[in-house]
Amino acid sequence: MENERVYEARVVNNKKNSNSFLVKLLVIVCLIAIGAAGMYMIIEVIPGDTVINKLEKEVTVNENGIADAVEKVYDAVVVVETYRRNMLVATGTGVIFKQDNNKYYVMTNYHVIEDGTAVKIVLTDGNTYEVDIDGGDIYSDIAVLSFDSKEDYTVAEIGSSTDARVGDTAFAVGAPLDADTYSWTVTRGIISGKDRMIEVSTTSSNDYIMKVLQTDAAINSGNSGGPLCNSNGEVIGITNMKLVSDGVEGMGFAIPIEDAIDFANKIINGEDITRPKLGLSMVSLSGAAIYGVNVPDNVEYGVAVLSVNSGSSADVAGLERGDIIIEFDNVQIESVAQLKYELYRHNVGDVVTVKINRNGSIKDLQMTLTKGDE
């Protein structure tokens, strides 16, 4: 949505200037000319009958809407229906992003289908398919569905979130609220921010952090898994959440398409999405006392270790109950969610340095990351 442009001109008057009326008239005429030409100009009126027009920037205004861009991706968007024991338990959105002969692949959010045993999709032509669940990943919040059809369906064009700039036009297509009534709703806004680090909490997982795009295009329940597109109709993100709170409006988020495609291809190729585990339980400093863990006076940030699993990477590295992890691989740690984010940026087998505070003393421990219990 474009904001209305407001022009403002400041006139510096001189009581001795007998031509002030002409000056004002000239300013008004200039403003009319600016509006007609689509140019932004600074108009400065100097006492003494001198008028200086300084051209700062030429802007081409061509507002034809984004209907062409919407049409480009519209038929690639599907309604996702999740069933458990033949009961509809959730609806969301998906996008056809890949075709291999007669097989089509649909990307959606993991949280849309995680509680289901069967999934159906509805396309814009009204056709319904029961799809295969190829797989999903809770932390990336990406799932892939597939179906076979000889129909010639639209496959979305993939764009680049990296090239997107803050302020660029963005729009979402999805099935908010009641899918039967509002399917394929289009909402428009801009890219409000990039690389937002948003803490996420789900019913099936502890808190963790996702790096996402921010948009003010309206995102509602049911939009999850649908595309966030640029003004060329290219998919640059997969919408997955919004901030819901009193006083908060227009703060929706999307997984950058590069991350989404990376995980989707791993799922399609049958690759094991494995993340390293520390092999310990931990808690924020504010909750440490509840579990009987003493936080030294010289500790200002970090997370407290509650227990360490025998034989885990944390155990081998020498971590103990009561240790305060203050840095992980040279990154200062402020919360459990942040520690998980830093951990998941690494691979099994990586060697990292963990800085701890143990009873007021600082120690550096070397840890080889392994696959295992957290």
Summary of the structure (lengths in Angstrom):
residues: 374
radius of gyration: 27.5
end to end distance: 44.7
largest distance: 91.7
contacts: 1150
relative contact order: 0.10
helix: 18%
strand: 42%
